[in-house]
Amino acid sequence: MARRRALQAIYQWQQAGQDLSEIDSQFLKEQDMSGVEVSYFQELLHKVPQKVDELDELLAPYLDRNVDEVDYVERAILRIGVYELKFRLDVPYRVVINEAVELAKKFGAVQSHRYVNGILDKVSKDVRKVER
């Protein structure tokens, strides 16, 4: 559930460029955060934008277009996934990919889950060589 809320918040940040602290506060006040690991939501919300250049650099070789041309939802999912692959080694790469695919199925365009799966699988081969 933390990833789902983080996806929504990062989507909002990408679209509007709104201040992350404002988005954070807004979500805590206005969204149903029961069942959400708030600290993980906040980590994703703040760290993904903080490391966005590094994340996009890891994504770029595997994209069929410029990262700015990727749909906003898919871009947010990919950035969260790459962040987790790179910086959350406590989360198995298969879990990261599966969670991203589920988000894409729920919020992305038709068949976007296949795109997300393919990209994150390729990134994981570089970022998680030891685990794979």
ChimeraX attribute file (.defattr): number of C-alpha atoms within 10 A of each C-alpha:
attribute: neighborCount
match mode: 1-to-1
recipient: residues
	/A:1	15
	/A:2	19
	/A:3	21
	/A:4	18
	/A:5	21
	/A:6	25
	/A:7	26
	/A:8	19
	/A:9	24
	/A:10	29
	/A:11	19
	/A:12	18
	/A:13	18
	/A:14	15
	/A:15	11
	/A:16	9
	/A:17	11
	/A:18	13
	/A:19	10
	/A:20	17
	/A:21	12
	/A:22	11
	/A:23	19
	/A:24	18
	/A:25	11
	/A:26	12
	/A:27	17
	/A:28	14
	/A:29	10
	/A:30	8
	/A:31	10
	/A:32	10
	/A:33	15
	/A:34	9
	/A:35	8
	/A:36	14
	/A:37	13
	/A:38	17
	/A:39	10
	/A:40	14
	/A:41	22
	/A:42	20
	/A:43	12
	/A:44	24
	/A:45	26
	/A:46	18
	/A:47	14
	/A:48	22
	/A:49	19
	/A:50	11
	/A:51	12
	/A:52	15
	/A:53	12
	/A:54	15
	/A:55	19
	/A:56	19
	/A:57	11
	/A:58	19
	/A:59	20
	/A:60	14
	/A:61	14
	/A:62	15
	/A:63	16
	/A:64	11
	/A:65	10
	/A:66	11
	/A:67	18
	/A:68	9
	/A:69	10
	/A:70	14
	/A:71	13
	/A:72	17
	/A:73	22
	/A:74	24
	/A:75	22
	/A:76	25
	/A:77	31
	/A:78	28
	/A:79	27
	/A:80	25
	/A:81	31
	/A:82	28
	/A:83	23
	/A:84	20
	/A:85	25
	/A:86	18
	/A:87	12
	/A:88	13
	/A:89	14
	/A:90	8
	/A:91	11
	/A:92	14
	/A:93	24
	/A:94	15
	/A:95	13
	/A:96	22
	/A:97	25
	/A:98	16
	/A:99	18
	/A:100	27
	/A:101	26
	/A:102	16
	/A:103	20
	/A:104	24
	/A:105	16
	/A:106	13
	/A:107	17
	/A:108	19
	/A:109	12
	/A:110	10
	/A:111	11
	/A:112	19
	/A:113	23
	/A:114	12
	/A:115	16
	/A:116	25
	/A:117	21
	/A:118	15
	/A:119	21
	/A:120	27
	/A:121	18
	/A:122	14
	/A:123	22
	/A:124	21
	/A:125	14
	/A:126	14
	/A:127	19
	/A:128	16
	/A:129	9
	/A:130	7
	/A:131	11
	/A:132	11
